[in-house]
Amino acid sequence: METEGPETSAGSTAAGPRRRDRRGRGQRGPAVQPLTADHRPPRPWSRRERFDRILLDVVNDIDVRWSDRLGLVEYAVEDTPQLPDDWDSGRVPLSSLVRGSGTTPTRLVVFRRPLEHRAADRADLEAIVLTIVVEQVAELLGIEPHEVDPRYPADPD
């Protein structure tokens, strides 16, 4: 009579349970050690977080170049604009610019959902966000948009 012991054939270990290698796709089960409370796996970015990152990158580039002329500007993201009930325009605002005065900073709000709706992919969204921010900053500075950022296309004259 044979005694039963741990299997040591291919696909199993002496200490752990046997795992099947279906269709030759490799080992099944965890590929890394379990995480402790101090270290959690990175979660995928939400659409809002991706949008915030795009806006932050654009704003940082522009703010570095123009902060001395812009003064204090607050940048914000809102999902959608709050439209009054009597709004009769067929257009949805993509951003809002409220000029500051005295100690009140200028506030530039970009509306995420209308911009995402117009973009086909991430590159398109980045281009739209750049266009919106550059045009609003150009309005604040009283200069042409292509002067604010070299990535903004100049008007062919």
Secondary structure, DSSP 8 states (H G I E B T S, - for coil): --------STT--SSS-----GGG----S-SS----TT--------HHHHHHHHHHHHHHHHHHHHHHHH-SEEEEEESS----TT---S---SEEEE---TTS-EEEEEEHHHHHHH-SSHHHHHHHHHHHHHHHHHHHHTS-HHHH-TTS-----
